[in-house]
Amino acid sequence: MNIAPKYPVLPSLLPALLLTSLSACGQGEGTPGASGTDEAGPALISESTASEAVVQAADEAKKSIIRDDVAVGPTEAPPLEAVHLVVPFPAKGAKPDDAGRALIDGLLATPTFQAGGPVTLWGHSDSRGSDAENLAASRRRAEAVRDYLAGKGVDRKRITVIAMGEARPIAPNRKLDGSDDPEGRNRNRRVEIEVRPPEPPKEQGADGPQPEAGSAQPF
């Protein structure tokens, strides 16, 4: 009898077909053979059994390894955070040097800056000179950074300039013995830049924007 299955047996399906064959052999043990003795004859796989095994194995191969209860979708980007940068200035320098410009260029590439939020520039000076001179020097430094940003295409309306003079040093201008501290003064000559994320749009009420207090109301 021809026992060839109707479906081609792929190599990947042979293990399932072999298990079916062994099961059929187990069921044939103890069954009298054609000669009537107790010896078991060779077990034969019926055409329908082989076909069912092939179809079942093919269905198993089609199943996805992705679980149905796992949602797959786009992930949300992390929220933007404020960025703070300190740009040092050389002695008597009114504009950022190459190192300072490199720092500013790196700031321009951050997601927070590119989001278009407000930019605040605080100019600082060391303690050498009068208060008025140091205040003016700190403003010139902050304005120089503003002009550099504007030259890179940044809207000036985003930028706020604040001159601090020598009021907020981050290092001593003099040593404990009263002598000059050049390293400390170098650290104090700086412009601090803070970039904040844009403010989220304000939600209007269901009836639209409300009139300001004291404004005339239409009759």
C-alpha atoms as an extended CHARMM CRD file, in Angstrom:
* protein
*
       219  EXT
         1         1  MET       CA              0.0000000000        0.0000000000        0.0000000000  PROA      1               0.0000000000
         2         2  ASN       CA              1.3100000000        3.4870000000       -0.8170000000  PROA      2               0.0000000000
         3         3  ILE       CA              1.7030000000        5.4030000000        2.4770000000  PROA      3               0.0000000000
         4         4  ALA       CA              3.2800000000        8.5780000000        1.0550000000  PROA      4               0.0000000000
         5         5  PRO       CA              1.5810000000       11.6720000000        2.6220000000  PROA      5               0.0000000000
         6         6  LYS       CA             -0.3060000000       14.1240000000        0.4820000000  PROA      6               0.0000000000
         7         7  TYR       CA              1.8460000000       16.9820000000        1.8510000000  PROA      7               0.0000000000
         8         8  PRO       CA              5.6280000000       17.1640000000        1.4080000000  PROA      8               0.0000000000
         9         9  VAL       CA              7.4690000000       16.4690000000        4.6590000000  PROA      9               0.0000000000
        10        10  LEU       CA              9.8280000000       19.3360000000        5.3560000000  PROA      10              0.0000000000
        11        11  PRO       CA             13.0190000000       18.6830000000        7.3340000000  PROA      11              0.0000000000
        12        12  SER       CA             11.7930000000       20.9970000000       10.1130000000  PROA      12              0.0000000000
        13        13  LEU       CA              8.6410000000       18.8490000000       10.5250000000  PROA      13              0.0000000000
        14        14  LEU       CA             10.4280000000       15.4850000000       10.7880000000  PROA      14              0.0000000000
        15        15  PRO       CA             10.6040000000       15.5080000000       14.6450000000  PROA      15              0.0000000000
        16        16  ALA       CA              6.7900000000       15.8100000000       14.9080000000  PROA      16              0.0000000000
        17        17  LEU       CA              6.3110000000       13.0820000000       12.3040000000  PROA      17              0.0000000000
        18        18  LEU       CA              8.7820000000       10.8270000000       14.1120000000  PROA      18              0.0000000000
        19        19  LEU       CA              6.9190000000       11.2120000000       17.4030000000  PROA      19              0.0000000000
        20        20  THR       CA              3.6950000000       10.2400000000       15.6530000000  PROA      20              0.0000000000
        21        21  SER       CA              5.3990000000        7.1670000000       14.1990000000  PROA      21              0.0000000000
        22        22  LEU       CA              6.7210000000        6.0720000000       17.5890000000  PROA      22              0.0000000000
        23        23  SER       CA              3.2700000000        6.5170000000       19.1070000000  PROA      23              0.0000000000
        24        24  ALA       CA              1.7410000000        4.3560000000       16.4010000000  PROA      24              0.0000000000
        25        25  CYS       CA              4.3750000000        1.7020000000       17.0380000000  PROA      25              0.0000000000
        26        26  GLY       CA              3.5790000000        1.6820000000       20.7410000000  PROA      26              0.0000000000
        27        27  GLN       CA             -0.0820000000        1.1410000000       20.0560000000  PROA      27              0.0000000000
        28        28  GLY       CA              0.7560000000       -1.8880000000       17.8470000000  PROA      28              0.0000000000
        29        29  GLU       CA              2.6730000000       -3.7920000000       20.5500000000  PROA      29              0.0000000000
        30        30  GLY       CA              1.0160000000       -7.0290000000       21.5750000000  PROA      30              0.0000000000
        31        31  THR       CA             -1.2120000000       -7.1420000000       18.5190000000  PROA      31              0.0000000000
        32        32  PRO       CA             -1.0620000000      -10.5210000000       16.7490000000  PROA      32              0.0000000000
        33        33  GLY       CA              0.6280000000      -10.4090000000       13.3730000000  PROA      33              0.0000000000
        34        34  ALA       CA             -0.7140000000      -11.7810000000       10.1560000000  PROA      34              0.0000000000
        35        35  SER       CA              0.6170000000      -15.2810000000       11.0070000000  PROA      35              0.0000000000
        36        36  GLY       CA             -1.5070000000      -15.4150000000       14.2020000000  PROA      36              0.0000000000
        37        37  THR       CA              1.4890000000      -15.5330000000       16.5890000000  PROA      37              0.0000000000
        38        38  ASP       CA              2.0710000000      -13.1080000000       19.5170000000  PROA      38              0.0000000000
        39        39  GLU       CA              4.9430000000      -11.3780000000       17.7090000000  PROA      39              0.0000000000
        40        40  ALA       CA              4.0780000000       -7.8180000000       16.7020000000  PROA      40              0.0000000000
        41        41  GLY       CA              4.2190000000       -7.0290000000       13.0380000000  PROA      41              0.0000000000
        42        42  PRO       CA              5.6870000000       -3.8430000000       11.5720000000  PROA      42              0.0000000000
        43        43  ALA       CA              3.6140000000       -0.7620000000       12.4700000000  PROA      43              0.0000000000
        44        44  LEU       CA              2.3400000000        1.1840000000        9.4840000000  PROA      44              0.0000000000
        45        45  ILE       CA              1.4770000000        4.9150000000        9.4850000000  PROA      45              0.0000000000
        46        46  SER       CA             -1.8190000000        5.5900000000        7.8500000000  PROA      46              0.0000000000
        47        47  GLU       CA             -2.0750000000        8.2940000000        5.2180000000  PROA      47              0.0000000000
        48        48  SER       CA             -4.5000000000       10.3550000000        7.3090000000  PROA      48              0.0000000000
        49        49  THR       CA             -2.2580000000       10.2020000000       10.4140000000  PROA      49              0.0000000000
        50        50  ALA       CA              0.7800000000       11.4240000000        8.5120000000  PROA      50              0.0000000000
        51        51  SER       CA             -1.1880000000       14.2370000000        6.9120000000  PROA      51              0.0000000000
        52        52  GLU       CA             -2.5730000000       15.4130000000       10.2510000000  PROA      52              0.0000000000
        53        53  ALA       CA              0.9170000000       15.4410000000       11.7640000000  PROA      53              0.0000000000
        54        54  VAL       CA              2.2790000000       17.5630000000        8.9190000000  PROA      54              0.0000000000
        55        55  VAL       CA             -0.6100000000       20.0450000000        9.1070000000  PROA      55              0.0000000000
        56        56  GLN       CA             -0.3340000000       20.3150000000       12.9130000000  PROA      56              0.0000000000
        57        57  ALA       CA              3.4090000000       20.9560000000       12.7840000000  PROA      57              0.0000000000
        58        58  ALA       CA              2.9170000000       23.5860000000       10.0800000000  PROA      58              0.0000000000
        59        59  ASP       CA              0.3230000000       25.3730000000       12.2300000000  PROA      59              0.0000000000
        60        60  GLU       CA              2.7130000000       25.3980000000       15.1850000000  PROA      60              0.0000000000
        61        61  ALA       CA              5.4340000000       26.9450000000       13.0150000000  PROA      61              0.0000000000
        62        62  LYS       CA              3.1050000000       29.7830000000       12.0300000000  PROA      62              0.0000000000
        63        63  LYS       CA              2.4930000000       30.8850000000       15.6200000000  PROA      63              0.0000000000
        64        64  SER       CA              4.0790000000       34.2320000000       16.5600000000  PROA      64              0.0000000000
        65        65  ILE       CA              6.6190000000       34.3930000000       19.3440000000  PROA      65              0.0000000000
        66        66  ILE       CA              5.2810000000       37.8510000000       20.3420000000  PROA      66              0.0000000000
        67        67  ARG       CA              2.8470000000       37.7160000000       23.2320000000  PROA      67              0.0000000000
        68        68  ASP       CA             -0.6040000000       39.1010000000       22.5520000000  PROA      68              0.0000000000
        69        69  ASP       CA             -0.7180000000       40.9190000000       25.9100000000  PROA      69              0.0000000000
        70        70  VAL       CA              2.4370000000       42.9430000000       25.2230000000  PROA      70              0.0000000000
        71        71  ALA       CA              1.6120000000       46.3020000000       23.6760000000  PROA      71              0.0000000000
        72        72  VAL       CA              4.1040000000       47.4070000000       21.0530000000  PROA      72              0.0000000000
        73        73  GLY       CA              4.0570000000       51.0880000000       20.1890000000  PROA      73              0.0000000000
        74        74  PRO       CA              6.1640000000       54.2500000000       20.0170000000  PROA      74              0.0000000000
        75        75  THR       CA              7.9170000000       55.2930000000       23.2310000000  PROA      75              0.0000000000
        76        76  GLU       CA              7.5390000000       58.8420000000       24.5190000000  PROA      76              0.0000000000
        77        77  ALA       CA             10.6110000000       61.0910000000       24.5070000000  PROA      77              0.0000000000
        78        78  PRO       CA             11.9050000000       62.0450000000       27.9820000000  PROA      78              0.0000000000
        79        79  PRO       CA             10.8630000000       65.5320000000       29.1750000000  PROA      79              0.0000000000
        80        80  LEU       CA             13.2900000000       68.3810000000       28.5190000000  PROA      80              0.0000000000
        81        81  GLU       CA             15.2800000000       69.7830000000       31.4320000000  PROA      81              0.0000000000
        82        82  ALA       CA             16.9780000000       73.1330000000       31.9620000000  PROA      82              0.0000000000
        83        83  VAL       CA             20.5930000000       73.3580000000       30.7830000000  PROA      83              0.0000000000
        84        84  HSD       CA             23.2760000000       75.4170000000       32.5740000000  PROA      84              0.0000000000
        85        85  LEU       CA             26.6430000000       76.3560000000       31.0830000000  PROA      85              0.0000000000
        86        86  VAL       CA             29.5790000000       78.4690000000       32.3170000000  PROA      86              0.0000000000
        87        87  VAL       CA             31.6770000000       80.2350000000       29.6570000000  PROA      87              0.0000000000
        88        88  PRO       CA             35.0370000000       81.4800000000       31.0190000000  PROA      88              0.0000000000
        89        89  PHE       CA             36.6000000000       84.7240000000       29.7600000000  PROA      89              0.0000000000
        90        90  PRO       CA             40.2990000000       85.5830000000       29.4780000000  PROA      90              0.0000000000
        91        91  ALA       CA             41.8200000000       88.4820000000       31.3900000000  PROA      91              0.0000000000
        92        92  LYS       CA             40.5180000000       91.7900000000       30.0130000000  PROA      92              0.0000000000
        93        93  GLY       CA             38.5800000000       89.7540000000       27.4650000000  PROA      93              0.0000000000
        94        94  ALA       CA             35.2840000000       91.2090000000       26.2920000000  PROA      94              0.0000000000
        95        95  LYS       CA             34.4360000000       88.3480000000       23.9070000000  PROA      95              0.0000000000
        96        96  PRO       CA             34.5210000000       84.5720000000       24.2890000000  PROA      96              0.0000000000
        97        97  ASP       CA             37.6970000000       82.9030000000       23.0480000000  PROA      97              0.0000000000
        98        98  ASP       CA             37.9030000000       79.7340000000       20.9220000000  PROA      98              0.0000000000
        99        99  ALA       CA             37.2700000000       77.4800000000       23.9190000000  PROA      99              0.0000000000
       100       100  GLY       CA             34.2620000000       79.5500000000       24.9750000000  PROA      100             0.0000000000
       101       101  ARG       CA             32.7830000000       79.5390000000       21.4830000000  PROA      101             0.0000000000
       102       102  ALA       CA             33.1820000000       75.7610000000       21.3360000000  PROA      102             0.0000000000
       103       103  LEU       CA             31.1900000000       75.4620000000       24.5610000000  PROA      103             0.0000000000
       104       104  ILE       CA             28.4360000000       77.6690000000       23.1890000000  PROA      104             0.0000000000
       105       105  ASP       CA             28.3140000000       75.6900000000       19.9380000000  PROA      105             0.0000000000
       106       106  GLY       CA             27.8150000000       72.5100000000       21.9530000000  PROA      106             0.0000000000
       107       107  LEU       CA             24.9550000000       74.1820000000       23.8330000000  PROA      107             0.0000000000
       108       108  LEU       CA             23.2640000000       75.0890000000       20.5400000000  PROA      108             0.0000000000
       109       109  ALA       CA             23.0600000000       71.3910000000       19.6220000000  PROA      109             0.0000000000
       110       110  THR       CA             21.1990000000       70.3170000000       22.7780000000  PROA      110             0.0000000000
       111       111  PRO       CA             17.4890000000       69.3700000000       22.4870000000  PROA      111             0.0000000000
       112       112  THR       CA             16.5490000000       71.9110000000       25.1680000000  PROA      112             0.0000000000
       113       113  PHE       CA             18.1070000000       74.8110000000       23.2500000000  PROA      113             0.0000000000
       114       114  GLN       CA             16.6390000000       73.6750000000       19.9400000000  PROA      114             0.0000000000
       115       115  ALA       CA             13.1910000000       73.5340000000       21.5340000000  PROA      115             0.0000000000
       116       116  GLY       CA             13.1510000000       77.3570000000       21.5110000000  PROA      116             0.0000000000
       117       117  GLY       CA             12.8590000000       78.1380000000       25.2250000000  PROA      117             0.0000000000
       118       118  PRO       CA             14.1000000000       81.2840000000       27.0320000000  PROA      118             0.0000000000
       119       119  VAL       CA             17.8230000000       81.9570000000       27.4530000000  PROA      119             0.0000000000
       120       120  THR       CA             19.2750000000       83.9260000000       30.3950000000  PROA      120             0.0000000000
       121       121  LEU       CA             22.8350000000       85.3140000000       30.3950000000  PROA      121             0.0000000000
       122       122  TRP       CA             24.4840000000       86.4030000000       33.6430000000  PROA      122             0.0000000000
       123       123  GLY       CA             27.7240000000       88.3460000000       33.1860000000  PROA      123             0.0000000000
       124       124  HSD       CA             30.3470000000       88.2710000000       35.9870000000  PROA      124             0.0000000000
       125       125  SER       CA             33.7110000000       89.9110000000       36.6740000000  PROA      125             0.0000000000
       126       126  ASP       CA             36.5520000000       89.6220000000       39.1600000000  PROA      126             0.0000000000
       127       127  SER       CA             37.1300000000       92.1720000000       41.9100000000  PROA      127             0.0000000000
       128       128  ARG       CA             39.8910000000       94.1560000000       40.2210000000  PROA      128             0.0000000000
       129       129  GLY       CA             38.6580000000       97.6670000000       39.4450000000  PROA      129             0.0000000000
       130       130  SER       CA             35.7640000000       99.7220000000       40.7430000000  PROA      130             0.0000000000
       131       131  ASP       CA             32.2680000000       98.4000000000       41.1750000000  PROA      131             0.0000000000
       132       132  ALA       CA             31.0060000000      100.4740000000       38.2510000000  PROA      132             0.0000000000
       133       133  GLU       CA             33.8080000000       99.2590000000       35.9720000000  PROA      133             0.0000000000
       134       134  ASN       CA             33.2380000000       95.6390000000       36.9170000000  PROA      134             0.0000000000
       135       135  LEU       CA             29.5000000000       95.9540000000       36.3950000000  PROA      135             0.0000000000
       136       136  ALA       CA             30.0530000000       97.4100000000       32.9240000000  PROA      136             0.0000000000
       137       137  ALA       CA             32.6170000000       94.6910000000       32.0930000000  PROA      137             0.0000000000
       138       138  SER       CA             30.2280000000       91.9460000000       33.1130000000  PROA      138             0.0000000000
       139       139  ARG       CA             27.4900000000       93.4080000000       30.9190000000  PROA      139             0.0000000000
       140       140  ARG       CA             29.8130000000       93.6110000000       27.9220000000  PROA      140             0.0000000000
       141       141  ARG       CA             30.6820000000       89.9350000000       28.3360000000  PROA      141             0.0000000000
       142       142  ALA       CA             27.0400000000       88.8710000000       28.5400000000  PROA      142             0.0000000000
       143       143  GLU       CA             26.1720000000       91.0190000000       25.5150000000  PROA      143             0.0000000000
       144       144  ALA       CA             29.0670000000       89.4690000000       23.5820000000  PROA      144             0.0000000000
       145       145  VAL       CA             27.5800000000       86.0050000000       24.1810000000  PROA      145             0.0000000000
       146       146  ARG       CA             24.1570000000       87.3160000000       23.1510000000  PROA      146             0.0000000000
       147       147  ASP       CA             25.5960000000       88.6830000000       19.9130000000  PROA      147             0.0000000000
       148       148  TYR       CA             27.3390000000       85.3860000000       19.2080000000  PROA      148             0.0000000000
       149       149  LEU       CA             24.0620000000       83.4970000000       19.6800000000  PROA      149             0.0000000000
       150       150  ALA       CA             22.2600000000       85.9770000000       17.4380000000  PROA      150             0.0000000000
       151       151  GLY       CA             24.9230000000       85.4480000000       14.7890000000  PROA      151             0.0000000000
       152       152  LYS       CA             24.0450000000       81.7410000000       14.9110000000  PROA      152             0.0000000000
       153       153  GLY       CA             20.4250000000       82.5320000000       14.1270000000  PROA      153             0.0000000000
       154       154  VAL       CA             19.0060000000       82.6640000000       17.6690000000  PROA      154             0.0000000000
       155       155  ASP       CA             16.1380000000       85.1220000000       18.1120000000  PROA      155             0.0000000000
       156       156  ARG       CA             17.2220000000       87.9720000000       20.3860000000  PROA      156             0.0000000000
       157       157  LYS       CA             13.7590000000       87.9980000000       21.9480000000  PROA      157             0.0000000000
       158       158  ARG       CA             14.6170000000       84.7000000000       23.6010000000  PROA      158             0.0000000000
       159       159  ILE       CA             17.6550000000       86.1820000000       25.3710000000  PROA      159             0.0000000000
       160       160  THR       CA             17.7790000000       88.1010000000       28.6490000000  PROA      160             0.0000000000
       161       161  VAL       CA             21.0500000000       89.8120000000       29.7070000000  PROA      161             0.0000000000
       162       162  ILE       CA             21.7870000000       90.4360000000       33.4160000000  PROA      162             0.0000000000
       163       163  ALA       CA             24.9890000000       92.1430000000       34.6210000000  PROA      163             0.0000000000
       164       164  MET       CA             26.2130000000       90.9490000000       38.0360000000  PROA      164             0.0000000000
       165       165  GLY       CA             29.6450000000       92.6190000000       38.2290000000  PROA      165             0.0000000000
       166       166  GLU       CA             31.7700000000       91.2160000000       41.0740000000  PROA      166             0.0000000000
       167       167  ALA       CA             28.7800000000       90.5320000000       43.3370000000  PROA      167             0.0000000000
       168       168  ARG       CA             28.6720000000       86.7320000000       42.9480000000  PROA      168             0.0000000000
       169       169  PRO       CA             32.1910000000       85.2540000000       42.7890000000  PROA      169             0.0000000000
       170       170  ILE       CA             32.6310000000       81.4750000000       42.6380000000  PROA      170             0.0000000000
       171       171  ALA       CA             36.2680000000       81.5820000000       43.8020000000  PROA      171             0.0000000000
       172       172  PRO       CA             38.3610000000       83.8690000000       46.0390000000  PROA      172             0.0000000000
       173       173  ASN       CA             39.8440000000       86.9230000000       44.3170000000  PROA      173             0.0000000000
       174       174  ARG       CA             42.5600000000       87.0970000000       46.9870000000  PROA      174             0.0000000000
       175       175  LYS       CA             44.4140000000       84.5740000000       49.0830000000  PROA      175             0.0000000000
       176       176  LEU       CA             44.2240000000       84.4670000000       52.8770000000  PROA      176             0.0000000000
       177       177  ASP       CA             47.4910000000       86.4270000000       53.1640000000  PROA      177             0.0000000000
       178       178  GLY       CA             45.9310000000       89.2850000000       51.1690000000  PROA      178             0.0000000000
       179       179  SER       CA             47.8610000000       88.6420000000       47.9680000000  PROA      179             0.0000000000
       180       180  ASP       CA             46.2580000000       88.4050000000       44.5590000000  PROA      180             0.0000000000
       181       181  ASP       CA             44.7330000000       85.0620000000       43.4770000000  PROA      181             0.0000000000
       182       182  PRO       CA             44.9940000000       84.9450000000       39.6520000000  PROA      182             0.0000000000
       183       183  GLU       CA             43.3930000000       81.5030000000       39.4230000000  PROA      183             0.0000000000
       184       184  GLY       CA             40.3900000000       82.6110000000       41.4370000000  PROA      184             0.0000000000
       185       185  ARG       CA             39.9550000000       85.7650000000       39.3730000000  PROA      185             0.0000000000
       186       186  ASN       CA             40.0900000000       83.7190000000       36.1650000000  PROA      186             0.0000000000
       187       187  ARG       CA             37.1810000000       81.5970000000       37.3790000000  PROA      187             0.0000000000
       188       188  ASN       CA             35.1650000000       84.6700000000       38.3300000000  PROA      188             0.0000000000
       189       189  ARG       CA             35.3940000000       86.2100000000       34.8470000000  PROA      189             0.0000000000
       190       190  ARG       CA             32.5860000000       84.3020000000       33.2350000000  PROA      190             0.0000000000
       191       191  VAL       CA             29.1500000000       84.2930000000       31.6550000000  PROA      191             0.0000000000
       192       192  GLU       CA             26.6010000000       81.8210000000       32.9650000000  PROA      192             0.0000000000
       193       193  ILE       CA             23.9910000000       80.5980000000       30.4770000000  PROA      193             0.0000000000
       194       194  GLU       CA             20.7350000000       78.9870000000       31.4510000000  PROA      194             0.0000000000
       195       195  VAL       CA             18.3310000000       77.5740000000       28.8560000000  PROA      195             0.0000000000
       196       196  ARG       CA             14.8950000000       76.4880000000       29.9950000000  PROA      196             0.0000000000
       197       197  PRO       CA             12.3410000000       74.3920000000       28.1080000000  PROA      197             0.0000000000
       198       198  PRO       CA              9.4720000000       76.3030000000       26.4830000000  PROA      198             0.0000000000
       199       199  GLU       CA              6.4460000000       76.9410000000       28.6350000000  PROA      199             0.0000000000
       200       200  PRO       CA              3.5000000000       74.6700000000       27.7510000000  PROA      200             0.0000000000
       201       201  PRO       CA              0.5940000000       76.4890000000       26.0980000000  PROA      201             0.0000000000
       202       202  LYS       CA             -2.0420000000       77.7080000000       28.5330000000  PROA      202             0.0000000000
       203       203  GLU       CA             -5.3860000000       76.0000000000       28.2020000000  PROA      203             0.0000000000
       204       204  GLN       CA             -8.3250000000       78.3250000000       27.5990000000  PROA      204             0.0000000000
       205       205  GLY       CA            -11.6890000000       77.7990000000       29.2030000000  PROA      205             0.0000000000
       206       206  ALA       CA            -14.6290000000       76.2720000000       27.4170000000  PROA      206             0.0000000000
       207       207  ASP       CA            -16.0550000000       79.7600000000       26.7690000000  PROA      207             0.0000000000
       208       208  GLY       CA            -12.7640000000       81.0920000000       25.3520000000  PROA      208             0.0000000000
       209       209  PRO       CA            -10.4020000000       83.6480000000       26.9430000000  PROA      209             0.0000000000
       210       210  GLN       CA            -11.8640000000       85.6120000000       29.8370000000  PROA      210             0.0000000000
       211       211  PRO       CA            -11.7570000000       89.4450000000       29.7710000000  PROA      211             0.0000000000
       212       212  GLU       CA             -9.2940000000       91.1840000000       32.0650000000  PROA      212             0.0000000000
       213       213  ALA       CA            -10.5510000000       92.6380000000       35.2990000000  PROA      213             0.0000000000
       214       214  GLY       CA            -11.8270000000       96.1740000000       34.9110000000  PROA      214             0.0000000000
       215       215  SER       CA            -12.2320000000       95.9530000000       31.1290000000  PROA      215             0.0000000000
       216       216  ALA       CA            -15.4080000000       97.2200000000       29.5450000000  PROA      216             0.0000000000
       217       217  GLN       CA            -18.1030000000       94.6270000000       28.9440000000  PROA      217             0.0000000000
       218       218  PRO       CA            -20.3040000000       94.7720000000       25.8380000000  PROA      218             0.0000000000
       219       219  PHE       CA            -24.0140000000       95.2420000000       26.5410000000  PROA      219             0.0000000000
